[in-house]
Amino acid sequence: MRGRRLGVLLVLCGAIFLEGIDVAMLNVALPSIRADLGLGTGTLQWVMSAYVLGYGGFMLLGGRAADLFGRRRMFIAWLTVFLVFSGLGGLATEGWQLIAARFVTGVAAAFMTPAGLSLITTGFDEGPQRDKALLVYSGTAAAGFSVGLVAGGLLASAGWRWVFFAPVALAALILAGALAFVRKSPEGPAGGAVRPRIDVPGGLLVTAGVVLLVLAAEEVSPLPAVVGLALLGAFALVERRTAEPLVRLGVLRSPGLLRANAAALLFSAAFFGFQFLVVLYLQEVRGWSTLRTSLAMLVIGIDAVLSPTVVPKLVARYGNARLVFAGLLVAAVAYGSFLPLGADWGYALMLPGLGLLGLAFALVYGPLTITATEGVPESEQGLAGGLLYTAFQFGAALGLAGVTGVAAGHADPLEGYRAALLVPFAAVLVAAASTLPGLRRGSHRPGPGADLLGAGGSDDHADPAALRRAETPQEARP
């Protein structure tokens, strides 16, 4: 990769790095924010969940908007919104102001991230080149999280508001790079003259449904869950009848695609719930500083090194499905090692589990990104990215709500944390079980669209032109 293509990859990796560092820095600064603004645990959880809800709730809308209105346009416009509202979050003086700023920042990420991912999947040829780019991309996301842990500790020591101001400077640099390197993409699925229209009713229905389901998990209340499911049912009806659906339902007929997104949802729920608990345990039970906490969590960032170096070789040899399954089992061992959490645990007891979690993230995140976008036609790459990141963010919201609800049911904080740690442990076991059907199917590296955790690509979302290209030897392609 050289020239403009390398520049584009660096810009897009910078954007996913920004998203990772933003979330990680906020996570380690939560106790400082709680102390300064006087927030309760439930309100504090919504500082995280507001971002996740905006991100996950609007992701499908954002992904489809990238396909319809131009990936570059959506990427640059919403990167600008991300920049502005990150800065406004740092100026908040009340809990509700911070929550509102985080929600809008999440919405901006929901439009920016699938646009960035689809710029990679449409800009690099499907196969080893795209796989390498996606694994570098996922490794950069992990690096953002790792750097964010340390940077968040350092910045929060000076004042938690710097956790919001620092991403503003980084976003400005990425914005300048995007204007210089990312070329304009044609509007509409095929760049035609017909003006595209977005399915706003569908977007509003799915967003409201996701928000209510997370609220149901937070409050352990059946009413929001029932209403949320009803709205998602209405969303399915709208998509079936509209001429330009937000989500073409044929895409969802691939069992492998559904398994990939289910695994992403459960893995994300486990990861975000676990890190939320561990940060609170280290700072509020053990009395560690934000910097010491962030340095303790840094070992998870080993996946930033493994994803672009070791994982591509493992993908070539064993395939994505086997790596995802193995990674989920490794994650189960990591979370299981924390179940007997004690009040005076030393770092030596925590280090193996944290290291295993970094390995698990490397084995799962990149291969899931590949399988969720492989074989999907170019005109729906934004949608494919939107589906994947919706699963990741919806899972994160459910994980945060789940562990918070369990922990809050215990008077003793340590007992609450121990009970809540069962949530991520169970989630990754269910995720691993959901991928088993894919392991029983054929080759570990089939053609485009067929390695969706082992299931063949559905005719409903296969791109005949892409399949013909895949059947043509590389040296014979134009």
N, C-alpha and C positions, 0 to 999 in steps of 0.2 A: 504494500500500500504506500503510494507516494502522492505528492502533489495535493490537488484539491480533495481527492478521496480521503487521504489521511487527515487533512484539515477538517473535513466533515465529521469523521469518526471522533477526532479529538473534541470537537464542539459538542457532539451528542453525548460522549462520555462525560464531558464536563457538566452537562445538564443532569445526568443521572447521579453523578457525584454530588452535585448541589442538593438533589433531593435526599440522598442518603445522609449527607452531613447535617442538613437541616433537621431531620428527624432525630438523629443521634444526639446532637447538641442539646436539643430541647429535652430529651429524655433524662440526661444527667443533671439538667438544671431544674427539674421539677421541684425538688425539695426547697431550693432557694426561692422559686416563684411562690410556692405555698407559704413560706415564712414571710415574704415581703407583702403579698397581696392578701394574706389571711384566708386561703382557700381550704375547704374541706377535702377529704379524699375523693368523694364523688365528683366535686367540681374540678379537682385536679385531673381526674381521669378524662374529663371532657376537654381539657386543654389539648390532650393527645387525640381523643376521639373525634373532636370537631374537624381536625385536619383529615383524619382518616375517612370520615363520613363525606366530606366534600370531595376528597380524592376518589373514593370508591363509588360514591353515589353518582357522580357525573362522568365517570370514566367511559362508559359506553357512548354517551353523547359526545364526549371529546374524541374518542377514537373514530367515530363515524364522521364527525366534523372534519377531521384531518383528511379522510378519503374524499369528502365532497367539496371542501372549500380550499384545499391546498395545504400540504403538510408544512411547508416552510412558513406560510402565513400564520397558521395556527400556532406553530412552535414559537415564533418570534413574538406574536401578540400576547400570548399567555405567559411567556417568560417575563415580559414586561409587567404584567399584573402580579406575578409571583414576587418580583423585585419590590414593587410598591407596597404590597400588603405584608411582606416580611418586615419591612421597615416600620409599618404602622403597628405591628405586634410589639415591637420594642418600645413603642411610646405608650402602651396601654397602662392605665392606672387602676382599672377595675377588672375583675375576673371575666365579666361578660364581654368587655372590649377585646381582651386577649382571645377568648373563645371565638368571637366573630371574625377577628383577623385571621385566626388559624383556619377557620372554615373556608374563607375566600381564598387563602393561600392553597388549601387543598383542592379547591375547584380549579384554580390555575394549573396546578400540577396535573389534574385530571385531563386537561386539554393538551398540556405541553408534553407529557410523558409518552402517550401513545403516538403522538405525531413524531417524536424523536425516534421511537422504536421502529415505526413504519418507514422513516427515512433510511434506516439501516437495512431493513428487510427488502426494500425496493431498490436500494443503491448498491447492494452486493449480490452477486450471483448465488442462487440457492446451492447449497452443498458445502464443501470444506471452507470456502472463503467466507460465506455468510456465518457458518458455525463459529469460525474463529472470531469474526467481528462481534458476534453476540456474546461469546464467552469473555472477550475483553470488556465488552459493555457491562456484563453482569459482575465481572471482577472489579470494575471501576465503581459500581454501586456499593459493593462490599467495602472497597477502600474508603468511600465517602463515609460509611458508617463507622469504620475503624478510626479514621482521622477525626470524625465528629465527636467520638467519645472523649478523646484527649483534648481536642480543641474546646469542646463544651465545658470540660472541667476547668481548663485554664481561663476561659472567658467568664464562666459563672463565678469564678473566684474574684474576678474584677468587678462583676456585676452581671446579673442574668440578662439584662437588656442587650448586652453585646452578642448574646447567642442569636438574636434576631437581626442585629445590624451587620454582622459579618457576612451572612449570605447575600446581602444587598450588593456588596462590592464584588463578590464572586459572580453573581448573576449579571452584573454590568459587563464584566469581562467576557462571559459566555455570549451575551447579546451582541457584543462587538464582533466576536468570532463568527457567530451565525450570519450576521449581515455580510461578512466578507467571504465566507466559504460555501454556505448552503445556497444552492441555486433554486430559482423559483420552480415550483412544480405546477402542472396544469390543474385547473379547477375541474371538479367533477370526476367520476370514476374513470372516464376514458378521455378526459380533456376535451369533451365535446362542447357544442355551442348551447346545449340545453342547460338552463340555469338550475343547479341542484337545489333541493329543498331538504331540510332536516326534519326529522320526526320529533317535534317538540313535545306533543302529548305523550308519546312513548317515553321520552327522556324524563319528563316530570313524573310519570307513573313509576318507573323503575327506581328513580331517586327516592321518592317518597316511600316506596316499599322497603328499600334497603334501610333507610333511616328508622322506620318503625320496627323493623326486625331487630336492629341493634338496640333500640330503646327497650324492646321487650326483654332482651338478654340482660340489659343493665338493671331493669326494675323487676325482673322475674315476674312479669305480668303477661297474662294470656291475651288481653285485649289488643295491645299494639301488634302482637304477633299475628292475630287473626286478621286485623285490618291490613297489615303489611303483606301477608300472603294473598289477600283478596286483591290488593293493588297490583301485585306481580301477576296474578291471573288476568286482570284487566289489561295489563301490559302485553301479555301473550296474545290476547284477542285483538288488540289494536295492531300489533305487528303482523298478525295473520291477514288483516283486512286492508291495511294501508298499502298504497302503491309504492311508496318509498320507505320501507321499514327501517327503524334504527338498528334492529338485529334481524337479519333474514333468518327465519327459523330453520331453514335447511342446514345452516351451519351447525346447528346444535344436534343434528341427527347422527353425528359421528360419536360412537361410544368412547373412542380414544380421546377425542377433544374434551368430552365431558369429564373423563377421568383426570386429564391433565389439569383442568381448572379446579376440580374438586381437591386434588392433591395440593395445588397451590393455595387454596383457601385454608385448608387444615394446617398446612405447614406454617403459613403466615400467622394464623391464630396462635399456634403454639409458640412461635418465636417472639412475637410482640408481647404476649402475655407473660412469658418467662422473663424477658429483659425488664419489664415493668416491675415485676416482683423482686428480682434480684437487686435492682437499683434501690428500691425502698428498703429492702433488708439490709444492704450494706450501709446505707446512710442513716436509717432511722432505728435499726436494732443494734448494729455494730458501731454506729457513730463515725463512720468514715467520711472524709471530706469528698467533695465532688471530684477533685482531681485524682485522689486515690481510687475512688470508685471507677472512674473512666479508665485509668491505667489497668485496673484489675480486669475490666471487660475487654481490653484491647486484644487479647489473644484470640477472641472470636474473629478478628480481622485476618486470620491466616488464610481465609478463603479468597482474599484479594490477591494473594500470591498464587494460590492453587488454581483458581478459575482460568486464567489465561495461559498457564504453563503446563500443568499436569492434566487437568480435566479434558482438554482437546484430545490428548492421546488416549485417555480412557474412553471417551465417546467413540473414537474411531475403532477401538478394540471391542468394547462391550455393548455399545449402544446406549441411547438415552434412558430407555425404560429400566434397564438393570441398574444404572447409576442412581436414578431417582429412588428406586426401591432400597438400594443399599444405603443411600443417604438418609432416608427416613428411619431406617433401623438404627443407624448411628445416632441420629437425633434422639430416638427413644432411650438409648443407653445414656446419653448426655443428660436428659431431663430426669431419668430414673435415678441417676447418681445424686441428685439434689433432694430427693423425696425425704430422706431422714435429716433434713436441715436442722442444725443445732444453733443455740444462741451464741456459741463461742467458736464457730468454725473458723479455722485458719485458711489462708489462701491456698495452701498446699492441698487441702481437701477439695477446693472448688476448681482448681486449675485443670485437672483432667477432663471434667465435664465441659468446661468452657472451651477447651481446645477441641474436643470432639464435636461441639456444636459448630465451630468454625469449619471443620472438615465436612460436616453434614450440609452446611449451607452451600459450600462449593459443589458438592455432588448433586444437589437438588435444584438450585436456583437457575443456573445457566441451562442445563438440559431441559428443564421445564419451559424456559423461554424459547428454546429451539423447537420443541415438539408442538407448542401451542401456536406457532406461526408457520410451520413447515407445510408446504403444499397448498397454502391458502392463496387464491389469486391476488394479484397486485392491487386490484381495486378494493379489496377488503382487508388489506394488511392493517390498516388503522383499527378496524373493527376487531381483528384477531388480538392486537395488542390491548385494546380496550377490554375485551373479555378477560384476558389474563390478569391485567392489573386491577380490574374490578374484583376478581377472585382474591388476589393478594390483599387488597385494601379492605374488602368486606371481611375477610378472615382476620385481619389485624383488629378491626373494630370489634368483632365478636370475641376474639381472644382477650382484649383489654376489658370488655364488659364482663366476660365470664370470670376471669380471675379476680376482678374487683368485687363482683357479687359474692363469690365464695369467701374471699378474705374478709369482707365486711360482716359476714355472719358469725365471726368469732371475736370474743372480747379480748383475747390475748393476741397481739399482732403476729407473734411467731407461729402460733397454732394456725392462724388464718393463712399465713404464707405457705405453711406446709400443706394445708388442705388444698389451697389454690394451685399448687404445683402439680397436682394430679391432672389439672385441665390440659396443660401442654403435653404431658406424658401420654394421656389418652388420645389427644388429637393426632399425634404423629403415628400412633399405632393404627388408628382408623384410616389415616392417609395411606399407610403402607398396605393395609388390607385392600384398599380401593384400587391399588395398582396391580394386584396379583393377576387379574384376568389378562393384562397386557403381557405379563411374563410367560404366559402359556402359549403365546402366539408366535409363530415363525421366526423369521430372521431378526437379528438385532439391529440391522441397518438397512431397512427396506427403502423403497423409493419415496419421493415427495408425498407428504400427507399420510404415509403409512406407519410412521414411527410415533404416532400419537399414543405413547405408552402401550405400543404393541398392536393397536387396532389399525386396520386399513382405512385410508381416507375415504370419506363419503363422497359419492358422486355429486351430492348437492353442493359441496364447497370446493370441489376440485376444479382447477383451471386447465382445460384441455390443452391450451397452448403451453402452459408450464409443464404439463405431463409430457408433451411431445419434446420439449426442450430437454427434459430429464432423460428421455430415451435416446437422445442424440449424443454421440460421443463429444466430449468437451472440445476436442481439436477440430470438430466439424462445425461447431457453432459459429455464427457470424460475429 
